[in-house]
Amino acid sequence: MTQEIRTRLLLMADAQYGSFSKSLIPECKPLLGVRLPALRKMAQEFVKNKEWKELVQTDGADDVYFEEAMLRGMLIGYGTAKEQDNEEAMRMFDKFVPFVDNWSVCDSFCNSMTIVSAYREEWWEHLQSFLASQKEFEVRLSLVLLLSQFLKWDDAGRKIPRRRVITEADIMQNIAWKSKKQAQNDSPEDSGNPYLEKIFSVLDRPFTQGYYAQMAAAWLTAIPTVVFCLLAAAGITMYLLELRRFCRRPMEGGLSYALR
């Protein structure tokens, strides 16, 4: 980054927050303590003013602080999402990957790379070499991208909203969807996400590149598994409740249940 950007970051630094963050992000560059919302706002400002390409073209090896690398990743993500130039996005991605050396920059960068969700077929092919890498953060980057930009989007290209609870409406929608699949002679086990089976095939191997690659693989495995189990359990519960209600019968002297 330029000296002007570095000076601006220094003025925004919070030493106490920096000490706390450093305890969570070992082995990263010196950390100033600039909060993520402030970095996002700065990145969006540069993208809006069309200054982001000039900043991204500076040498990442010259970045001194953690926040400079974080800002660089955000600029690439927000800038490419605005311009929708996928080839340029891939070039910038490849150039930035060697400078990702911690989970925080990795995950924030992946979440900002929303252009990937619009070109999933091309990015699936592009990520194969990173998935096969022996470098810890190259593997983590590709796995977190699969989670944030592939798994969380349906087959129609719509982002699946994050839900803290599963409602009766969700269950009924899932039942209706499976019924529709059966009527079309499609497999009801089909997830609706065309990449889910491919993602599971990628995960069907040991990850020996390091702790952060292993944790990304576990995270990516857990999300669809947990959602499936919750939906299945909720669906069974709904079925039993409906069955109990159906079997409840009026009888002389009160009510009786056929299902005990």
Secondary structure, DSSP 8 states (H G I E B T S, - for coil): --HHHHHHHHHT--HHHHHHHHHHSTT-S------HHHHHHHHHHHHHTT-HHHHHTS-GGG--SHHHHHHHHHHHHHHHHHH--HHHHHHHHHHHGGG--SHHHHHHHHHH-THHHHSHHHHHHHHHHHHT-SSHHHHHHHHHHIIIIIITB-TTS-B----SS--HHHHHHHHHHHHHHHHTT--TT--S-TTHHHHHHHHSS---S-HHHHHHHHHHHHHHHHHHHHHHHHHHHHHHHHHHHHHEEEETTEEEES--
